[in-house]
Amino acid sequence: MRMCALALAATTLALGAPAQAMEYKAVIDHPVGPIAADYAGTSHVVMQQVGSVGAGGRMDTLRCRWTVSLKVERHARLGAGQEARQTLTRSDVVQGSLPGWCPQREDAAERIAARHRDDLHAALMAMVEQDRALILAETEQLRDTPRAS
């Protein structure tokens, strides 16, 4: 009974850990001049314990559900003067589960993110591509805004 209570309490446990960092640089051609955009992405793994320990002779239903999200900081520069910053996020880039208890080791989140490095890189590149229109719009807005003297 005590073991079941422990497992039930663990079902609400969510472990979060930053995992892997990624970087990407892009140059966008614009009539006013090239726009340099630097992207710094960080993956974040969240683990949640679900299920329960089986009572004497019964199978347990313990599983560790995990999701990996991606947060990208973008810094764009137009020429030598104007700058635009933006934070882009995408939740649940990759998700899955493991049988048993969630790993308690500190490197567990890093190992999960490393196994899905290609998926995270593809998500980063998709975010960069979607951000292109936003950068161009921000550039037009900065260009049309009069500067304070």
N, CA, C and O atoms as a GROMACS GRO file, in nm:
protein
  596
    1MET      N    1   0.082  -0.119   0.000
    1MET     CA    2   0.000   0.000   0.000
    1MET      C    3   0.087   0.126   0.000
    1MET      O    4   0.061   0.223  -0.072
    2ARG      N    5   0.192   0.122   0.083
    2ARG     CA    6   0.282   0.237   0.089
    2ARG      C    7   0.350   0.259  -0.046
    2ARG      O    8   0.370   0.374  -0.087
    3MET      N    9   0.386   0.151  -0.115
    3MET     CA   10   0.451   0.160  -0.246
    3MET      C   11   0.356   0.223  -0.347
    3MET      O   12   0.400   0.303  -0.430
    4CYS      N   13   0.229   0.188  -0.343
    4CYS     CA   14   0.130   0.246  -0.435
    4CYS      C   15   0.116   0.396  -0.410
    4CYS      O   16   0.105   0.475  -0.504
    5ALA      N   17   0.115   0.436  -0.282
    5ALA     CA   18   0.104   0.578  -0.249
    5ALA      C   19   0.226   0.654  -0.301
    5ALA      O   20   0.214   0.766  -0.351
    6LEU      N   21   0.341   0.591  -0.288
    6LEU     CA   22   0.464   0.653  -0.338
    6LEU      C   23   0.458   0.670  -0.489
    6LEU      O   24   0.494   0.776  -0.541
    7ALA      N   25   0.412   0.568  -0.560
    7ALA     CA   26   0.402   0.576  -0.706
    7ALA      C   27   0.298   0.680  -0.746
    7ALA      O   28   0.319   0.754  -0.843
    8LEU      N   29   0.187   0.686  -0.674
    8LEU     CA   30   0.083   0.785  -0.706
    8LEU      C   31   0.137   0.926  -0.686
    8LEU      O   32   0.110   1.014  -0.768
    9ALA      N   33   0.213   0.949  -0.579
    9ALA     CA   34   0.272   1.080  -0.557
    9ALA      C   35   0.371   1.114  -0.668
    9ALA      O   36   0.384   1.230  -0.707
   10ALA      N   37   0.440   1.013  -0.718
   10ALA     CA   38   0.539   1.036  -0.823
   10ALA      C   39   0.474   1.068  -0.957
   10ALA      O   40   0.540   1.125  -1.044
   11THR      N   41   0.347   1.033  -0.976
   11THR     CA   42   0.284   1.058  -1.105
   11THR      C   43   0.273   1.206  -1.134
   11THR      O   44   0.267   1.246  -1.250
   12THR      N   45   0.270   1.287  -1.032
   12THR     CA   46   0.260   1.431  -1.054
   12THR      C   47   0.397   1.498  -1.062
   12THR      O   48   0.406   1.618  -1.084
   13LEU      N   49   0.502   1.420  -1.044
   13LEU     CA   50   0.638   1.474  -1.049
   13LEU      C   51   0.677   1.506  -1.192
   13LEU      O   52   0.674   1.418  -1.278
   14ALA      N   53   0.714   1.629  -1.217
   14ALA     CA   54   0.763   1.666  -1.350
   14ALA      C   55   0.904   1.720  -1.334
   14ALA      O   56   0.926   1.818  -1.262
   15LEU      N   57   0.998   1.657  -1.400
   15LEU     CA   58   1.137   1.701  -1.393
   15LEU      C   59   1.170   1.779  -1.518
   15LEU      O   60   1.146   1.731  -1.629
   16GLY      N   61   1.224   1.898  -1.504
   16GLY     CA   62   1.264   1.977  -1.620
   16GLY      C   63   1.412   2.004  -1.615
   16GLY      O   64   1.469   2.030  -1.509
   17ALA      N   65   1.474   1.998  -1.732
   17ALA     CA   66   1.617   2.024  -1.736
   17ALA      C   67   1.655   2.079  -1.871
   17ALA      O   68   1.611   2.027  -1.974
   18PRO      N   69   1.737   2.185  -1.873
   18PRO     CA   70   1.787   2.230  -2.002
   18PRO      C   71   1.882   2.125  -2.057
   18PRO      O   72   1.951   2.057  -1.981
   19ALA      N   73   1.886   2.114  -2.187
   19ALA     CA   74   1.969   2.007  -2.242
   19ALA      C   75   2.074   2.063  -2.336
   19ALA      O   76   2.183   2.100  -2.292
   20GLN      N   77   2.044   2.071  -2.462
   20GLN     CA   78   2.145   2.094  -2.562
   20GLN      C   79   2.131   2.235  -2.623
   20GLN      O   80   2.020   2.282  -2.644
   21ALA      N   81   2.243   2.300  -2.650
   21ALA     CA   82   2.242   2.432  -2.713
   21ALA      C   83   2.277   2.417  -2.861
   21ALA      O   84   2.358   2.333  -2.899
   22MET      N   85   2.213   2.501  -2.945
   22MET     CA   86   2.238   2.500  -3.089
   22MET      C   87   2.254   2.644  -3.136
   22MET      O   88   2.196   2.735  -3.078
   23GLU      N   89   2.331   2.663  -3.240
   23GLU     CA   90   2.350   2.797  -3.297
   23GLU      C   91   2.338   2.791  -3.448
   23GLU      O   92   2.367   2.689  -3.511
   24TYR      N   93   2.294   2.903  -3.505
   24TYR     CA   94   2.282   2.914  -3.650
   24TYR      C   95   2.295   3.062  -3.687
   24TYR      O   96   2.244   3.148  -3.616
   25LYS      N   97   2.362   3.090  -3.797
   25LYS     CA   98   2.378   3.227  -3.846
   25LYS      C   99   2.322   3.234  -3.987
   25LYS      O  100   2.342   3.142  -4.068
   26ALA      N  101   2.252   3.344  -4.016
   26ALA     CA  102   2.194   3.362  -4.150
   26ALA      C  103   2.214   3.506  -4.193
   26ALA      O  104   2.222   3.597  -4.110
   27VAL      N  105   2.223   3.527  -4.324
   27VAL     CA  106   2.228   3.662  -4.382
   27VAL      C  107   2.115   3.670  -4.482
   27VAL      O  108   2.103   3.588  -4.573
   28ILE      N  109   2.030   3.772  -4.464
   28ILE     CA  110   1.914   3.792  -4.550
   28ILE      C  111   1.940   3.915  -4.636
   28ILE      O  112   1.971   4.023  -4.585
   29ASP      N  113   1.927   3.899  -4.767
   29ASP     CA  114   1.945   4.013  -4.858
   29ASP      C  115   1.824   4.105  -4.848
   29ASP      O  116   1.710   4.060  -4.847
   30HIS      N  117   1.852   4.235  -4.841
   30HIS     CA  118   1.748   4.337  -4.830
   30HIS      C  119   1.793   4.457  -4.912
   30HIS      O  120   1.913   4.483  -4.919
   31PRO      N  121   1.700   4.532  -4.974
   31PRO     CA  122   1.739   4.648  -5.054
   31PRO      C  123   1.826   4.749  -4.979
   31PRO      O  124   1.911   4.814  -5.039
   32VAL      N  125   1.804   4.764  -4.848
   32VAL     CA  126   1.880   4.860  -4.770
   32VAL      C  127   2.020   4.806  -4.737
   32VAL      O  128   2.113   4.883  -4.714
   33GLY      N  129   2.033   4.675  -4.736
   33GLY     CA  130   2.161   4.611  -4.704
   33GLY      C  131   2.137   4.475  -4.641
   33GLY      O  132   2.023   4.442  -4.608
   34PRO      N  133   2.241   4.398  -4.626
   34PRO     CA  134   2.225   4.264  -4.569
   34PRO      C  135   2.184   4.269  -4.421
   34PRO      O  136   2.227   4.356  -4.346
   35ILE      N  137   2.099   4.175  -4.383
   35ILE     CA  138   2.056   4.162  -4.244
   35ILE      C  139   2.123   4.037  -4.188
   35ILE      O  140   2.103   3.927  -4.240
   36ALA      N  141   2.203   4.054  -4.084
   36ALA     CA  142   2.270   3.941  -4.019
   36ALA      C  143   2.184   3.896  -3.902
   36ALA      O  144   2.152   3.975  -3.814
   37ALA      N  145   2.147   3.768  -3.901
   37ALA     CA  146   2.065   3.714  -3.794
   37ALA      C  147   2.139   3.599  -3.727
   37ALA      O  148   2.181   3.504  -3.793
   38ASP      N  149   2.154   3.609  -3.596
   38ASP     CA  150   2.217   3.504  -3.517
   38ASP      C  151   2.110   3.437  -3.432
   38ASP      O  152   2.032   3.504  -3.365
   39TYR      N  153   2.106   3.305  -3.435
   39TYR     CA  154   2.008   3.226  -3.360
   39TYR      C  155   2.081   3.141  -3.258
   39TYR      O  156   2.178   3.073  -3.292
   40ALA      N  157   2.035   3.143  -3.134
   40ALA     CA  158   2.090   3.058  -3.029
   40ALA      C  159   1.973   2.981  -2.967
   40ALA      O  160   1.889   3.038  -2.899
   41GLY      N  161   1.971   2.850  -2.992
   41GLY     CA  162   1.861   2.767  -2.944
   41GLY      C  163   1.902   2.679  -2.828
   41GLY      O  164   2.016   2.632  -2.820
   42THR      N  165   1.808   2.658  -2.738
   42THR     CA  166   1.830   2.571  -2.625
   42THR      C  167   1.712   2.475  -2.614
   42THR      O  168   1.597   2.517  -2.614
   43SER      N  169   1.743   2.347  -2.605
   43SER     CA  170   1.636   2.250  -2.586
   43SER      C  171   1.609   2.234  -2.437
   43SER      O  172   1.696   2.257  -2.353
   44HIS      N  173   1.488   2.194  -2.406
   44HIS     CA  174   1.446   2.179  -2.267
   44HIS      C  175   1.366   2.050  -2.257
   44HIS      O  176   1.264   2.034  -2.325
   45VAL      N  177   1.410   1.958  -2.173
   45VAL     CA  178   1.343   1.828  -2.157
   45VAL      C  179   1.262   1.830  -2.028
   45VAL      O  180   1.312   1.869  -1.922
   46VAL      N  181   1.136   1.789  -2.038
   46VAL     CA  182   1.051   1.774  -1.921
   46VAL      C  183   1.010   1.628  -1.911
   46VAL      O  184   0.962   1.570  -2.008
   47MET      N  185   1.030   1.569  -1.794
   47MET     CA  186   0.993   1.430  -1.770
   47MET      C  187   0.881   1.425  -1.668
   47MET      O  188   0.880   1.502  -1.571
   48GLN      N  189   0.786   1.334  -1.690
   48GLN     CA  190   0.674   1.318  -1.598
   48GLN      C  191   0.653   1.170  -1.570
   48GLN      O  192   0.638   1.090  -1.662
   49GLN      N  193   0.651   1.136  -1.444
   49GLN     CA  194   0.629   0.997  -1.403
   49GLN      C  195   0.480   0.968  -1.405
   49GLN      O  196   0.402   1.043  -1.347
   50VAL      N  197   0.440   0.860  -1.472
   50VAL     CA  198   0.299   0.820  -1.475
   50VAL      C  199   0.288   0.672  -1.443
   50VAL      O  200   0.386   0.598  -1.452
   51GLY      N  201   0.168   0.628  -1.404
   51GLY     CA  202   0.144   0.488  -1.374
   51GLY      C  203   0.161   0.457  -1.227
   51GLY      O  204   0.174   0.547  -1.144
   52SER      N  205   0.161   0.328  -1.196
   52SER     CA  206   0.173   0.287  -1.056
   52SER      C  207   0.250   0.156  -1.046
   52SER      O  208   0.264   0.081  -1.143
   53VAL      N  209   0.298   0.130  -0.926
   53VAL     CA  210   0.369   0.006  -0.897
   53VAL      C  211   0.263  -0.102  -0.879
   53VAL      O  212   0.162  -0.079  -0.812
   54GLY      N  213   0.284  -0.217  -0.938
   54GLY     CA  214   0.188  -0.327  -0.925
   54GLY      C  215   0.191  -0.389  -0.786
   54GLY      O  216   0.297  -0.408  -0.728
   55ALA      N  217   0.073  -0.420  -0.735
   55ALA     CA  218   0.063  -0.488  -0.605
   55ALA      C  219   0.108  -0.632  -0.624
   55ALA      O  220   0.112  -0.682  -0.736
   56GLY      N  221   0.142  -0.698  -0.515
   56GLY     CA  222   0.196  -0.834  -0.516
   56GLY      C  223   0.145  -0.922  -0.631
   56GLY      O  224   0.027  -0.953  -0.637
   57GLY      N  225   0.234  -0.961  -0.719
   57GLY     CA  226   0.201  -1.050  -0.829
   57GLY      C  227   0.140  -0.982  -0.951
   57GLY      O  228   0.117  -1.049  -1.052
   58ARG      N  229   0.114  -0.854  -0.946
   58ARG     CA  230   0.057  -0.783  -1.061
   58ARG      C  231   0.162  -0.696  -1.128
   58ARG      O  232   0.255  -0.648  -1.063
   59MET      N  233   0.147  -0.678  -1.258
   59MET     CA  234   0.242  -0.594  -1.332
   59MET      C  235   0.224  -0.448  -1.294
   59MET      O  236   0.113  -0.402  -1.265
   60ASP      N  237   0.334  -0.376  -1.296
   60ASP     CA  238   0.321  -0.232  -1.274
   60ASP      C  239   0.294  -0.162  -1.407
   60ASP      O  240   0.313  -0.219  -1.515
   61THR      N  241   0.251  -0.037  -1.397
   61THR     CA  242   0.222   0.043  -1.517
   61THR      C  243   0.310   0.167  -1.522
   61THR      O  244   0.273   0.266  -1.585
   62LEU      N  245   0.424   0.162  -1.456
   62LEU     CA  246   0.513   0.278  -1.450
   62LEU      C  247   0.570   0.312  -1.587
   62LEU      O  248   0.620   0.224  -1.658
   63ARG      N  249   0.562   0.439  -1.622
   63ARG     CA  250   0.623   0.491  -1.745
   63ARG      C  251   0.674   0.631  -1.715
   63ARG      O  252   0.624   0.702  -1.628
   64CYS      N  253   0.775   0.669  -1.790
   64CYS     CA  254   0.829   0.805  -1.781
   64CYS      C  255   0.798   0.873  -1.914
   64CYS      O  256   0.858   0.839  -2.017
   65ARG      N  257   0.706   0.967  -1.914
   65ARG     CA  258   0.678   1.044  -2.035
   65ARG      C  259   0.771   1.163  -2.040
   65ARG      O  260   0.797   1.226  -1.937
   66TRP      N  261   0.821   1.194  -2.159
   66TRP     CA  262   0.911   1.308  -2.174
   66TRP      C  263   0.875   1.386  -2.300
   66TRP      O  264   0.825   1.332  -2.398
   67THR      N  265   0.902   1.515  -2.294
   67THR     CA  266   0.886   1.603  -2.410
   67THR      C  267   1.007   1.693  -2.418
   67THR      O  268   1.067   1.728  -2.316
   68VAL      N  269   1.044   1.730  -2.541
   68VAL     CA  270   1.155   1.822  -2.562
   68VAL      C  271   1.101   1.944  -2.635
   68VAL      O  272   1.041   1.932  -2.741
   69SER      N  273   1.123   2.061  -2.576
   69SER     CA  274   1.083   2.189  -2.635
   69SER      C  275   1.207   2.265  -2.677
   69SER      O  276   1.318   2.234  -2.635
   70LEU      N  277   1.187   2.366  -2.762
   70LEU     CA  278   1.299   2.442  -2.814
   70LEU      C  279   1.272   2.591  -2.797
   70LEU      O  280   1.165   2.640  -2.834
   71LYS      N  281   1.369   2.661  -2.740
   71LYS     CA  282   1.362   2.807  -2.724
   71LYS      C  283   1.478   2.866  -2.801
   71LYS      O  284   1.593   2.826  -2.782
   72VAL      N  285   1.449   2.963  -2.889
   72VAL     CA  286   1.550   3.023  -2.974
   72VAL      C  287   1.552   3.174  -2.953
   72VAL      O  288   1.450   3.240  -2.966
   73GLU      N  289   1.669   3.226  -2.921
   73GLU     CA  290   1.689   3.371  -2.910
   73GLU      C  291   1.749   3.419  -3.041
   73GLU      O  292   1.853   3.369  -3.085
   74ARG      N  293   1.684   3.516  -3.104
   74ARG     CA  294   1.732   3.569  -3.231
   74ARG      C  295   1.774   3.714  -3.215
   74ARG      O  296   1.704   3.794  -3.154
   75HIS      N  297   1.890   3.746  -3.270
   75HIS     CA  298   1.945   3.882  -3.268
   75HIS      C  299   1.976   3.917  -3.414
   75HIS      O  300   2.064   3.857  -3.475
   76ALA      N  301   1.904   4.016  -3.469
   76ALA     CA  302   1.925   4.056  -3.609
   76ALA      C  303   1.980   4.198  -3.614
   76ALA      O  304   1.941   4.284  -3.536
   77ARG      N  305   2.074   4.220  -3.708
   77ARG     CA  306   2.135   4.352  -3.725
   77ARG      C  307   2.124   4.394  -3.871
   77ARG      O  308   2.158   4.319  -3.962
   78LEU      N  309   2.075   4.516  -3.890
   78LEU     CA  310   2.068   4.574  -4.024
   78LEU      C  311   2.180   4.676  -4.034
   78LEU      O  312   2.178   4.779  -3.967
   79GLY      N  313   2.276   4.646  -4.116
   79GLY     CA  314   2.390   4.737  -4.130
   79GLY      C  315   2.464   4.749  -3.998
   79GLY      O  316   2.483   4.650  -3.927
   80ALA      N  317   2.504   4.871  -3.967
   80ALA     CA  318   2.582   4.892  -3.846
   80ALA      C  319   2.499   4.947  -3.730
   80ALA      O  320   2.550   4.958  -3.619
   81GLY      N  321   2.371   4.981  -3.756
   81GLY     CA  322   2.301   5.052  -3.650
   81GLY      C  323   2.179   4.984  -3.591
   81GLY      O  324   2.170   4.973  -3.468
   82GLN      N  325   2.086   4.939  -3.670
   82GLN     CA  326   1.958   4.893  -3.617
   82GLN      C  327   1.962   4.746  -3.580
   82GLN      O  328   2.022   4.663  -3.649
   83GLU      N  329   1.896   4.715  -3.466
   83GLU     CA  330   1.894   4.579  -3.416
   83GLU      C  331   1.752   4.538  -3.381
   83GLU      O  332   1.669   4.622  -3.345
   84ALA      N  333   1.724   4.410  -3.392
   84ALA     CA  334   1.594   4.355  -3.353
   84ALA      C  335   1.618   4.222  -3.284
   84ALA      O  336   1.692   4.137  -3.335
   85ARG      N  337   1.555   4.203  -3.169
   85ARG     CA  338   1.566   4.078  -3.095
   85ARG      C  339   1.429   4.012  -3.085
   85ARG      O  340   1.326   4.080  -3.081
   86GLN      N  341   1.430   3.880  -3.082
   86GLN     CA  342   1.304   3.807  -3.073
   86GLN      C  343   1.331   3.672  -3.006
   86GLN      O  344   1.437   3.613  -3.026
   87THR      N  345   1.236   3.625  -2.928
   87THR     CA  346   1.242   3.492  -2.870
   87THR      C  347   1.137   3.406  -2.938
   87THR      O  348   1.019   3.441  -2.939
   88LEU      N  349   1.180   3.295  -2.993
   88LEU     CA  350   1.091   3.201  -3.061
   88LEU      C  351   1.086   3.073  -2.979
   88LEU      O  352   1.189   3.028  -2.929
   89THR      N  353   0.968   3.015  -2.964
   89THR     CA  354   0.957   2.890  -2.890
   89THR      C  355   0.871   2.789  -2.967
   89THR      O  356   0.780   2.826  -3.040
   90ARG      N  357   0.903   2.664  -2.947
   90ARG     CA  358   0.822   2.556  -3.002
   90ARG      C  359   0.816   2.446  -2.896
   90ARG      O  360   0.919   2.390  -2.856
   91SER      N  361   0.695   2.417  -2.852
   91SER     CA  362   0.675   2.313  -2.751
   91SER      C  363   0.663   2.177  -2.817
   91SER      O  364   0.626   2.166  -2.934
   92ASP      N  365   0.695   2.076  -2.743
   92ASP     CA  366   0.676   1.936  -2.785
   92ASP      C  367   0.734   1.907  -2.923
   92ASP      O  368   0.667   1.848  -3.008
   93VAL      N  369   0.858   1.948  -2.945
   93VAL     CA  370   0.926   1.918  -3.071
   93VAL      C  371   0.937   1.767  -3.086
   93VAL      O  372   0.912   1.712  -3.194
   94VAL      N  373   0.974   1.701  -2.979
   94VAL     CA  374   0.986   1.556  -2.976
   94VAL      C  375   0.924   1.509  -2.844
   94VAL      O  376   0.940   1.575  -2.742
   95GLN      N  377   0.855   1.396  -2.848
   95GLN     CA  378   0.800   1.341  -2.724
   95GLN      C  379   0.804   1.189  -2.730
   95GLN      O  380   0.808   1.129  -2.837
   96GLY      N  381   0.801   1.128  -2.613
   96GLY     CA  382   0.804   0.984  -2.607
   96GLY      C  383   0.790   0.937  -2.464
   96GLY      O  384   0.756   1.015  -2.375
   97SER      N  385   0.815   0.809  -2.443
   97SER     CA  386   0.807   0.755  -2.308
   97SER      C  387   0.904   0.638  -2.294
   97SER      O  388   0.946   0.577  -2.392
   98LEU      N  389   0.937   0.609  -2.170
   98LEU     CA  390   1.026   0.499  -2.135
   98LEU      C  391   0.955   0.414  -2.030
   98LEU      O  392   0.881   0.468  -1.948
   99PRO      N  393   0.975   0.284  -2.029
   99PRO     CA  394   0.915   0.202  -1.923
   99PRO      C  395   0.987   0.225  -1.791
   99PRO      O  396   1.107   0.253  -1.789
  100GLY      N  397   0.914   0.214  -1.682
  100GLY     CA  398   0.974   0.225  -1.549
  100GLY      C  399   0.979   0.368  -1.496
  100GLY      O  400   0.909   0.458  -1.543
  101TRP      N  401   1.064   0.384  -1.396
  101TRP     CA  402   1.082   0.514  -1.330
  101TRP      C  403   1.156   0.611  -1.422
  101TRP      O  404   1.238   0.569  -1.504
  102CYS      N  405   1.129   0.740  -1.407
  102CYS     CA  406   1.206   0.842  -1.481
  102CYS      C  407   1.349   0.839  -1.431
  102CYS      O  408   1.373   0.826  -1.310
  103PRO      N  409   1.445   0.852  -1.521
  103PRO     CA  410   1.586   0.852  -1.479
  103PRO      C  411   1.613   0.970  -1.385
  103PRO      O  412   1.570   1.083  -1.411
  104GLN      N  413   1.684   0.943  -1.278
  104GLN     CA  414   1.716   1.047  -1.180
  104GLN      C  415   1.854   1.106  -1.203
  104GLN      O  416   1.893   1.200  -1.133
  105ARG      N  417   1.928   1.051  -1.299
  105ARG     CA  418   2.062   1.102  -1.324
  105ARG      C  419   2.055   1.238  -1.392
  105ARG      O  420   1.964   1.265  -1.470
  106GLU      N  421   2.151   1.323  -1.362
  106GLU     CA  422   2.153   1.459  -1.415
  106GLU      C  423   2.168   1.463  -1.566
  106GLU      O  424   2.119   1.557  -1.630
  107ASP      N  425   2.233   1.364  -1.624
  107ASP     CA  426   2.257   1.367  -1.768
  107ASP      C  427   2.145   1.303  -1.850
  107ASP      O  428   2.157   1.293  -1.972
  108ALA      N  429   2.038   1.259  -1.785
  108ALA     CA  430   1.929   1.191  -1.856
  108ALA      C  431   1.865   1.282  -1.961
  108ALA      O  432   1.841   1.240  -2.074
  109ALA      N  433   1.838   1.406  -1.925
  109ALA     CA  434   1.777   1.501  -2.019
  109ALA      C  435   1.871   1.528  -2.136
  109ALA      O  436   1.826   1.537  -2.251
  110GLU      N  437   1.999   1.540  -2.108
  110GLU     CA  438   2.096   1.564  -2.215
  110GLU      C  439   2.103   1.445  -2.310
  110GLU      O  440   2.116   1.463  -2.432
  111ARG      N  441   2.094   1.324  -2.256
  111ARG     CA  442   2.098   1.205  -2.341
  111ARG      C  443   1.974   1.196  -2.430
  111ARG      O  444   1.984   1.158  -2.546
  112ILE      N  445   1.858   1.231  -2.376
  112ILE     CA  446   1.735   1.231  -2.456
  112ILE      C  447   1.747   1.332  -2.569
  112ILE      O  448   1.718   1.300  -2.684
  113ALA      N  449   1.791   1.454  -2.537
  113ALA     CA  450   1.806   1.558  -2.640
  113ALA      C  451   1.911   1.517  -2.744
  113ALA      O  452   1.892   1.543  -2.863
  114ALA      N  453   2.019   1.456  -2.700
  114ALA     CA  454   2.124   1.414  -2.794
  114ALA      C  455   2.074   1.308  -2.891
  114ALA      O  456   2.111   1.308  -3.008
  115ARG      N  457   1.989   1.218  -2.842
  115ARG     CA  458   1.933   1.114  -2.929
  115ARG      C  459   1.844   1.174  -3.038
  115ARG      O  460   1.827   1.114  -3.144
  116HIS      N  461   1.787   1.291  -3.012
  116HIS     CA  462   1.693   1.354  -3.106
  116HIS      C  463   1.751   1.483  -3.164
  116HIS      O  464   1.677   1.574  -3.201
  117ARG      N  465   1.883   1.489  -3.172
  117ARG     CA  466   1.952   1.607  -3.223
  117ARG      C  467   1.906   1.645  -3.364
  117ARG      O  468   1.888   1.763  -3.393
  118ASP      N  469   1.885   1.546  -3.451
  118ASP     CA  470   1.842   1.575  -3.588
  118ASP      C  471   1.703   1.637  -3.591
  118ASP      O  472   1.677   1.730  -3.668
  119ASP      N  473   1.612   1.586  -3.508
  119ASP     CA  474   1.478   1.642  -3.500
  119ASP      C  475   1.481   1.787  -3.448
  119ASP      O  476   1.409   1.874  -3.497
  120LEU      N  477   1.566   1.811  -3.348
  120LEU     CA  478   1.577   1.945  -3.292
  120LEU      C  479   1.638   2.041  -3.394
  120LEU      O  480   1.596   2.156  -3.404
  121HIS      N  481   1.738   1.994  -3.468
  121HIS     CA  482   1.798   2.079  -3.571
  121HIS      C  483   1.696   2.111  -3.680
  121HIS      O  484   1.690   2.224  -3.728
  122ALA      N  485   1.616   2.013  -3.720
  122ALA     CA  486   1.512   2.037  -3.821
  122ALA      C  487   1.410   2.139  -3.770
  122ALA      O  488   1.364   2.224  -3.846
  123ALA      N  489   1.374   2.130  -3.642
  123ALA     CA  490   1.280   2.227  -3.584
  123ALA      C  491   1.342   2.367  -3.581
  123ALA      O  492   1.274   2.466  -3.609
  124LEU      N  493   1.472   2.375  -3.547
  124LEU     CA  494   1.541   2.504  -3.547
  124LEU      C  495   1.539   2.565  -3.687
  124LEU      O  496   1.509   2.684  -3.702
  125MET      N  497   1.570   2.484  -3.788
  125MET     CA  498   1.573   2.536  -3.925
  125MET      C  499   1.433   2.579  -3.971
  125MET      O  500   1.421   2.677  -4.044
  126ALA      N  501   1.329   2.509  -3.930
  126ALA     CA  502   1.193   2.549  -3.963
  126ALA      C  503   1.158   2.682  -3.896
  126ALA      O  504   1.092   2.766  -3.956
  127MET      N  505   1.202   2.701  -3.771
  127MET     CA  506   1.178   2.826  -3.701
  127MET      C  507   1.252   2.941  -3.768
  127MET      O  508   1.199   3.052  -3.779
  128VAL      N  509   1.376   2.916  -3.812
  128VAL     CA  510   1.455   3.018  -3.883
  128VAL      C  511   1.382   3.059  -4.011
  128VAL      O  512   1.371   3.178  -4.041
  129GLU      N  513   1.333   2.962  -4.085
  129GLU     CA  514   1.263   2.990  -4.210
  129GLU      C  515   1.136   3.072  -4.186
  129GLU      O  516   1.107   3.166  -4.260
  130GLN      N  517   1.060   3.036  -4.082
  130GLN     CA  518   0.938   3.111  -4.049
  130GLN      C  519   0.972   3.251  -4.000
  130GLN      O  520   0.893   3.344  -4.019
  131ASP      N  521   1.087   3.266  -3.937
  131ASP     CA  522   1.126   3.395  -3.881
  131ASP      C  523   1.168   3.495  -3.989
  131ASP      O  524   1.168   3.616  -3.964
  132ARG      N  525   1.203   3.448  -4.105
  132ARG     CA  526   1.248   3.536  -4.214
  132ARG      C  527   1.148   3.647  -4.243
  132ARG      O  528   1.187   3.763  -4.255
  133ALA      N  529   1.019   3.614  -4.254
  133ALA     CA  530   0.916   3.714  -4.281
  133ALA      C  531   0.907   3.815  -4.167
  133ALA      O  532   0.887   3.934  -4.191
  134LEU      N  533   0.921   3.769  -4.044
  134LEU     CA  534   0.917   3.858  -3.928
  134LEU      C  535   1.036   3.954  -3.930
  134LEU      O  536   1.020   4.073  -3.901
  135ILE      N  537   1.154   3.904  -3.962
  135ILE     CA  538   1.272   3.991  -3.970
  135ILE      C  539   1.252   4.099  -4.075
  135ILE      O  540   1.282   4.216  -4.051
  136LEU      N  541   1.201   4.061  -4.191
  136LEU     CA  542   1.179   4.160  -4.298
  136LEU      C  543   1.077   4.264  -4.254
  136LEU      O  544   1.094   4.383  -4.283
  137ALA      N  545   0.970   4.222  -4.187
  137ALA     CA  546   0.869   4.317  -4.138
  137ALA      C  547   0.929   4.411  -4.033
  137ALA      O  548   0.904   4.531  -4.034
  138GLU      N  549   1.009   4.354  -3.940
  138GLU     CA  550   1.073   4.438  -3.838
  138GLU      C  551   1.170   4.538  -3.902
  138GLU      O  552   1.180   4.652  -3.857
  139THR      N  553   1.240   4.494  -4.005
  139THR     CA  554   1.334   4.583  -4.076
  139THR      C  555   1.260   4.698  -4.141
  139THR      O  556   1.305   4.813  -4.134
  140GLU      N  557   1.148   4.669  -4.204
  140GLU     CA  558   1.068   4.775  -4.266
  140GLU      C  559   1.017   4.872  -4.161
  140GLU      O  560   1.016   4.993  -4.182
  141GLN      N  561   0.974   4.819  -4.047
  141GLN     CA  562   0.925   4.905  -3.940
  141GLN      C  563   1.037   4.993  -3.884
  141GLN      O  564   1.016   5.112  -3.860
  142LEU      N  565   1.155   4.936  -3.865
  142LEU     CA  566   1.269   5.014  -3.815
  142LEU      C  567   1.310   5.120  -3.917
  142LEU      O  568   1.345   5.232  -3.880
  143ARG      N  569   1.304   5.085  -4.043
  143ARG     CA  570   1.342   5.178  -4.149
  143ARG      C  571   1.246   5.296  -4.160
  143ARG      O  572   1.286   5.408  -4.190
  144ASP      N  573   1.115   5.268  -4.135
  144ASP     CA  574   1.014   5.372  -4.145
  144ASP      C  575   1.002   5.457  -4.020
  144ASP      O  576   0.940   5.564  -4.023
  145THR      N  577   1.060   5.411  -3.908
  145THR     CA  578   1.053   5.484  -3.782
  145THR      C  579   1.161   5.593  -3.781
  145THR      O  580   1.279   5.564  -3.800
  146PRO      N  581   1.118   5.721  -3.760
  146PRO     CA  582   1.220   5.827  -3.756
  146PRO      C  583   1.308   5.811  -3.632
  146PRO      O  584   1.260   5.776  -3.524
  147ARG      N  585   1.434   5.838  -3.649
  147ARG     CA  586   1.529   5.829  -3.537
  147ARG      C  587   1.526   5.957  -3.455
  147ARG      O  588   1.509   6.066  -3.508
  148ALA      N  589   1.543   5.941  -3.324
  148ALA     CA  590   1.552   6.057  -3.234
  148ALA      C  591   1.691   6.117  -3.246
  148ALA      O  592   1.790   6.044  -3.251
  149SER      N  593   1.700   6.248  -3.252
  149SER     CA  594   1.830   6.313  -3.267
  149SER      C  595   1.884   6.353  -3.135
  149SER      O  596   1.994   6.410  -3.128
   0.00000   0.00000   0.00000
